[in-house]
Amino acid sequence: MKVFSRIGGLVAAVIGIVASSACVSAGKPAATGEAARSSLTDLVSMLSGRFQGTTPGNALNLDLGTVGARTGTRFDLFLTTSGRYRDTNVRRAGLLRLETQGRDVHAAYVPHFDPTVTSLSLSATRFSEEELRSACSFYFQPSGDGYFGETRGSTICAQAMPGAAGKWTIEVEPGSIRVRNVASGETLRFAKTTK
């Protein structure tokens, strides 16, 4: 049971941290031309699509696609994580809402506990009270060609992502996502696919 809890926690952390990568703080423009791009649309572009796990034991797929709200200041991405992590089958889903708030972009991840909900379901953007209470949010900043951020390092998102307590970092770059547990150093990498 302890192994399942650790695996479930890591997978949940990946789901939440990928979701969290959508929260971008625009901050001061860096010398790399970050002033010329819109954090919200740039990040949505990097996150939209399918990513496959590339680290040993990571046969997970992350699918992120727009659903519901799509305006200049708000995007909803439906996130599905499926596949195998080590010896455990995984299927989790949730909604990642990205919204511009002044100079920042805020992302809120709301999990779907019903495994039958997909991005095509009528309930893709509707949630139970329990799911809404489990929502969590994150903040990230532009870094180089992509984005870097970290979770708050507490248990705030533990309901949305069981076992995801602690501090996690994420790097989102064109074509890749890297998630790392700060305490253990355990790292999961994902590469964007054309499928």
Secondary structure as UniProt FT lines:
FT   HELIX           2..20
FT   TURN            21..22
FT   STRAND          24..25
FT   TURN            31..32
FT   HELIX           34..36
FT   HELIX           39..47
FT   STRAND          49..53
FT   TURN            56..57
FT   STRAND          58..70
FT   STRAND          74..85
FT   TURN            86..87
FT   STRAND          88..101
FT   TURN            102..103
FT   STRAND          104..112
FT   TURN            115..116
FT   TURN            119..120
FT   HELIX           122..125
FT   HELIX           129..133
FT   STRAND          136..138
FT   STRAND          140..143
FT   TURN            144..145
FT   STRAND          146..150
FT   TURN            156..160
FT   TURN            162..163
FT   STRAND          168..173
FT   TURN            174..175
FT   STRAND          176..181
FT   TURN            182..184
FT   STRAND          187..193
//
